[in-house]
């Protein structure tokens, strides 16, 4: 089970290593799953904060340069997926 934003299979597909699927539907599923995982990530961070684990929340923010870097990366990925879907 992947704990990242993408599964192993999704990574393989985006790298062009998986072509035995309906590309349009798979890309839609990736986008939907990605958005769901980002929402869950936000909820998890709030739960950690509420549980007194501010140090972990701060560690997360430091790793991703205060969330704005993560937001830019999320937006970049969304744009890439949109462009690939439209082509």
Z-matrix of the N, CA and C atoms (Angstrom, degrees):
N
C 1 1.458
C 2 1.531 1 108.74
N 3 1.307 2 114.79 1 125.88
C 4 1.459 3 120.10 2 -179.59
C 5 1.525 4 110.26 3 -78.91
N 6 1.304 5 115.91 4 139.58
C 7 1.460 6 120.76 5 175.01
C 8 1.520 7 110.68 6 -106.71
N 9 1.309 8 117.16 7 4.94
C 10 1.452 9 120.98 8 178.29
C 11 1.520 10 110.71 9 -88.19
N 12 1.295 11 115.91 10 -171.75
C 13 1.458 12 120.56 11 178.80
C 14 1.528 13 111.59 12 -78.33
N 15 1.326 14 116.63 13 -22.57
C 16 1.458 15 121.24 14 178.40
C 17 1.528 16 109.54 15 -122.48
N 18 1.328 17 116.02 16 149.27
C 19 1.456 18 120.25 17 174.78
C 20 1.531 19 109.12 18 -83.06
N 21 1.304 20 115.91 19 168.03
C 22 1.468 21 120.45 20 176.94
C 23 1.528 22 109.98 21 -57.81
N 24 1.318 23 116.78 22 -43.99
C 25 1.461 24 121.92 23 -179.76
C 26 1.528 25 111.46 24 -63.45
N 27 1.336 26 116.79 25 -41.30
C 28 1.469 27 120.33 26 178.57
C 29 1.523 28 110.55 27 -65.06
N 30 1.315 29 117.13 28 -40.23
C 31 1.464 30 120.52 29 177.25
C 32 1.527 31 110.69 30 -62.13
N 33 1.332 32 115.93 31 -44.16
C 34 1.467 33 120.37 32 178.84
C 35 1.526 34 110.47 33 -59.83
N 36 1.316 35 116.91 34 -44.21
C 37 1.461 36 120.90 35 179.65
C 38 1.524 37 110.98 36 -61.37
N 39 1.322 38 117.22 37 -47.86
C 40 1.469 39 121.00 38 -177.91
C 41 1.523 40 112.42 39 -66.35
N 42 1.336 41 117.16 40 -26.37
C 43 1.469 42 120.81 41 176.12
C 44 1.522 43 111.86 42 -83.84
N 45 1.334 44 116.78 43 -2.49
C 46 1.461 45 120.36 44 -179.65
C 47 1.514 46 113.39 45 82.58
N 48 1.304 47 117.95 46 15.66
C 49 1.465 48 122.44 47 -177.79
C 50 1.519 49 112.19 48 -93.72
N 51 1.304 50 117.57 49 -2.99
C 52 1.471 51 121.56 50 -176.58
C 53 1.517 52 107.02 51 -131.99
N 54 1.316 53 115.43 52 112.39
C 55 1.461 54 118.06 53 -178.30
C 56 1.531 55 112.16 54 -128.60
N 57 1.323 56 116.98 55 14.83
C 58 1.455 57 120.81 56 -178.97
C 59 1.529 58 112.24 57 -95.78
N 60 1.332 59 116.00 58 27.18
C 61 1.468 60 121.32 59 -178.64
C 62 1.524 61 109.08 60 -131.48
N 63 1.309 62 115.68 61 163.42
C 64 1.458 63 121.64 62 172.96
C 65 1.527 64 106.48 63 -72.35
N 66 1.313 65 116.98 64 105.80
C 67 1.469 66 122.05 65 -172.42
C 68 1.515 67 112.50 66 -57.52
N 69 1.295 68 117.39 67 -43.05
C 70 1.471 69 120.16 68 -177.94
C 71 1.530 70 111.13 69 -64.06
N 72 1.327 71 116.84 70 -46.55
C 73 1.461 72 121.11 71 179.52
C 74 1.532 73 110.84 72 -67.38
N 75 1.327 74 116.89 73 -40.21
C 76 1.463 75 120.27 74 -178.86
C 77 1.529 76 110.32 75 -64.52
N 78 1.327 77 116.09 76 -41.80
C 79 1.461 78 120.61 77 178.27
C 80 1.536 79 110.42 78 -63.04
N 81 1.314 80 116.84 79 -40.96
C 82 1.468 81 120.73 80 176.06
C 83 1.528 82 110.00 81 -59.77
N 84 1.327 83 116.79 82 -45.26
C 85 1.460 84 121.36 83 179.89
C 86 1.533 85 111.25 84 -62.89
N 87 1.321 86 116.96 85 -40.65
C 88 1.467 87 120.93 86 177.91
C 89 1.517 88 109.79 87 -59.68
N 90 1.314 89 116.21 88 -47.09
C 91 1.468 90 120.69 89 -178.67
C 92 1.526 91 111.09 90 -62.02
N 93 1.322 92 115.92 91 -45.21
C 94 1.462 93 120.64 92 -179.43
C 95 1.533 94 110.75 93 -64.36
N 96 1.325 95 116.46 94 -46.97
C 97 1.463 96 120.38 95 179.20
C 98 1.523 97 111.51 96 -63.07
N 99 1.310 98 116.38 97 -40.63
C 100 1.460 99 121.16 98 -179.75
C 101 1.529 100 110.41 99 -60.06
N 102 1.313 101 116.25 100 -48.62
C 103 1.469 102 120.15 101 -179.60
C 104 1.530 103 111.38 102 -61.78
N 105 1.312 104 115.88 103 -38.98
C 106 1.460 105 120.25 104 177.78
C 107 1.529 106 110.75 105 -64.13
N 108 1.323 107 117.05 106 -42.60
C 109 1.465 108 120.71 107 -179.74
C 110 1.524 109 111.72 108 -66.51
N 111 1.324 110 117.43 109 -37.39
C 112 1.462 111 120.69 110 177.82
C 113 1.525 112 109.59 111 -64.41
N 114 1.320 113 116.50 112 -41.95
C 115 1.464 114 120.07 113 177.75
C 116 1.524 115 110.70 114 -62.50
N 117 1.321 116 117.03 115 -42.96
C 118 1.462 117 120.92 116 178.21
C 119 1.529 118 111.00 117 -64.16
N 120 1.316 119 116.37 118 -36.40
C 121 1.461 120 121.04 119 177.71
C 122 1.526 121 110.32 120 -61.91
N 123 1.317 122 116.57 121 -44.19
C 124 1.464 123 120.64 122 177.53
C 125 1.526 124 110.79 123 -60.48
N 126 1.340 125 115.81 124 -43.52
C 127 1.470 126 120.22 125 178.74
C 128 1.530 127 110.89 126 -63.21
N 129 1.334 128 116.45 127 -41.49
C 130 1.463 129 120.51 128 -179.97
C 131 1.523 130 111.63 129 -62.75
N 132 1.322 131 116.46 130 -41.29
C 133 1.461 132 119.80 131 179.27
C 134 1.524 133 110.99 132 -63.73
N 135 1.315 134 116.29 133 -40.20
C 136 1.463 135 119.57 134 177.78
C 137 1.531 136 110.60 135 -65.95
N 138 1.314 137 116.83 136 -41.59
C 139 1.461 138 120.81 137 178.01
C 140 1.529 139 110.85 138 -61.94
N 141 1.328 140 117.19 139 -43.89
C 142 1.469 141 120.35 140 176.91
C 143 1.528 142 110.79 141 -59.53
N 144 1.317 143 115.88 142 -44.09
C 145 1.468 144 120.55 143 179.39
C 146 1.527 145 110.21 144 -61.14
N 147 1.332 146 116.85 145 -46.61
C 148 1.462 147 121.56 146 -179.59
C 149 1.527 148 111.87 147 -64.63
N 150 1.330 149 116.99 148 -28.48
C 151 1.466 150 121.76 149 -178.64
C 152 1.527 151 112.08 150 -86.24
N 153 1.335 152 116.28 151 4.63
C 154 1.454 153 119.72 152 177.45
C 155 1.513 154 114.08 153 84.23
N 156 1.329 155 117.12 154 15.85
C 157 1.469 156 121.60 155 180.00
C 158 1.529 157 110.85 156 -98.78
N 159 1.305 158 115.45 157 45.31
C 160 1.466 159 121.45 158 -178.33
C 161 1.530 160 111.38 159 -56.51
N 162 1.332 161 116.49 160 -33.48
C 163 1.467 162 120.05 161 179.62
C 164 1.533 163 111.03 162 -60.08
N 165 1.321 164 116.83 163 -40.48
C 166 1.466 165 119.85 164 178.07
C 167 1.528 166 111.08 165 -68.18
N 168 1.318 167 116.71 166 -39.38
C 169 1.461 168 120.65 167 177.84
C 170 1.527 169 109.53 168 -63.05
N 171 1.322 170 116.55 169 -42.69
C 172 1.459 171 120.61 170 178.38
C 173 1.524 172 110.48 171 -64.41
N 174 1.323 173 116.41 172 -39.92
C 175 1.476 174 120.29 173 177.25
C 176 1.526 175 110.38 174 -60.50
N 177 1.321 176 116.25 175 -42.19
C 178 1.457 177 120.25 176 177.38
C 179 1.527 178 110.56 177 -60.89
N 180 1.325 179 115.86 178 -48.93
C 181 1.466 180 119.91 179 -179.17
C 182 1.525 181 111.27 180 -61.42
N 183 1.311 182 117.19 181 -40.59
C 184 1.462 183 119.96 182 178.32
C 185 1.517 184 111.08 183 -63.93
N 186 1.311 185 116.45 184 -41.05
C 187 1.462 186 120.60 185 179.70
C 188 1.520 187 110.95 186 -62.11
N 189 1.308 188 116.58 187 -39.03
C 190 1.458 189 120.64 188 -176.98
C 191 1.522 190 112.77 189 -105.69
N 192 1.313 191 115.41 190 25.02
C 193 1.468 192 121.85 191 175.12
C 194 1.519 193 113.19 192 49.28
N 195 1.322 194 113.81 193 57.33
C 196 1.460 195 121.54 194 171.50
C 197 1.517 196 114.26 195 64.40
N 198 1.288 197 119.23 196 40.59
C 199 1.459 198 126.54 197 173.43
C 200 1.524 199 114.57 198 64.53
N 201 1.297 200 119.73 199 -31.91
C 202 1.464 201 118.33 200 -178.81
C 203 1.520 202 110.17 201 -65.12
N 204 1.335 203 117.30 202 -33.76
C 205 1.463 204 119.76 203 176.45
C 206 1.526 205 109.44 204 -65.48
N 207 1.333 206 117.91 205 -42.44
C 208 1.454 207 121.68 206 178.00
C 209 1.526 208 110.26 207 -63.38
N 210 1.318 209 117.24 208 -43.07
C 211 1.462 210 120.21 209 178.70
C 212 1.526 211 111.20 210 -61.76
N 213 1.325 212 117.15 211 -40.57
C 214 1.466 213 120.00 212 177.38
C 215 1.524 214 110.40 213 -64.28
N 216 1.321 215 117.16 214 -40.54
C 217 1.455 216 120.90 215 179.48
C 218 1.525 217 110.79 216 -66.50
N 219 1.317 218 117.49 217 -41.14
C 220 1.465 219 121.36 218 177.02
C 221 1.523 220 109.68 219 -60.98
N 222 1.299 221 116.95 220 -44.67
C 223 1.464 222 121.17 221 179.52
C 224 1.532 223 110.87 222 -63.95
N 225 1.327 224 116.78 223 -40.62
C 226 1.459 225 120.71 224 178.32
C 227 1.532 226 110.08 225 -62.13
N 228 1.330 227 116.65 226 -44.68
C 229 1.463 228 120.49 227 179.14
C 230 1.520 229 111.38 228 -63.65
N 231 1.320 230 116.31 229 -41.00
C 232 1.467 231 119.45 230 177.39
C 233 1.520 232 110.52 231 -61.34
N 234 1.324 233 117.31 232 -44.02
C 235 1.458 234 121.45 233 179.01
C 236 1.526 235 111.15 234 -61.98
N 237 1.329 236 116.89 235 -44.39
C 238 1.458 237 120.76 236 178.58
C 239 1.517 238 111.06 237 -60.76
N 240 1.322 239 117.04 238 -45.58
C 241 1.459 240 120.34 239 179.31
C 242 1.519 241 110.90 240 -63.67
N 243 1.331 242 117.82 241 -39.71
C 244 1.461 243 121.42 242 177.10
C 245 1.523 244 110.52 243 -61.88
N 246 1.324 245 116.58 244 -46.77
C 247 1.456 246 120.99 245 -178.79
C 248 1.523 247 111.62 246 -63.20
N 249 1.322 248 116.68 247 -43.29
C 250 1.457 249 120.76 248 -179.96
C 251 1.524 250 110.49 249 -67.08
N 252 1.324 251 117.26 250 -37.91
C 253 1.458 252 121.28 251 179.56
C 254 1.523 253 110.00 252 -65.82
N 255 1.317 254 116.99 253 -39.21
C 256 1.461 255 121.46 254 -176.84
C 257 1.513 256 113.11 255 -77.32
N 258 1.334 257 117.58 256 -14.53
C 259 1.468 258 118.03 257 -177.79
C 260 1.500 259 112.77 258 -93.51
